[in-house]
Amino acid sequence: MGTKSTNYDFSIKNINSLKAIHLSVIYTIDQDVLTRLLDQVQHIESLHLDGRFGYFCLDSLTNLKSLSLEGAIKSDFNFELFKSLSYQLENIMIKIINTDHRIFPKLFYGHNFPYLEDFSIRKCNIKVFKKELINYFPMLRRLFIMECEIEMIEADSFSNLKQLESFALIGNPIKFIENDTFSNLKYLQNVDLSNNKITKLDPEFIGLKNSVKIILDN
């Protein structure tokens, strides 16, 4: 989807039956057009945005449960994007390419996500994984972090994720995991540490129970 015209109209036959929408936004859309568009789909439960989505305001999507974002953070990015959605979202997938590692935490700062169970991050430049990055998701069950240039995980990063069942940290230049990093995760069942630079790993040392399945491809 892309237009420079303010006369663009958005209509789909039987739009009320739609549950999910994928929007590829090539150009910035006029705010009036964008408002009319979102008003017509405010009942949807799943939304995927890619391209120039940073100025969107999604407050009208009161049934939204799953949100996927793919693009880059530009100067017009709306850091209040999650303000009205945080108490309803159950799934978030984010792929933000070529972004300064100091920007990513601003996406969620000051918001609480009490129902979020699935969180996926890809291509986000994070460097150091800290507790405050995921402290907003107390009910998280599945966490997937892929190709985010993470070099270090702080030891208490997962201390508040009491419900976490599956964790994947794939394709990062991590060489070492601190003592007891996963020791508080009593429900953890699967850990995928594939495609990192870890050369030695003691599951007991990092706090993993014998019952946890560990994947160490490459």
Buried (B, 14 or more C-beta within 10 A) or exposed (E): BEBEEEEBEBEEEEEEEBEEBEBBBEEBBBEEBBEBBBEBBEBBBBBBBBBBBBBBBBEBBEEBBBBBBBBBBEEEBEBEBBBBBBEBBBBBBBBBEEBEBEBBBEBBEEBBBEBBBBBBBBBBBBBEBBBEBBBBBBBBBBBBBBBBBBBBBBBEBBBBBEBBBBBBBBBBBBEBBBEBBBBBBEEBBEBBBBBBEBEEBEBEBBBBEEEBEEEEEE
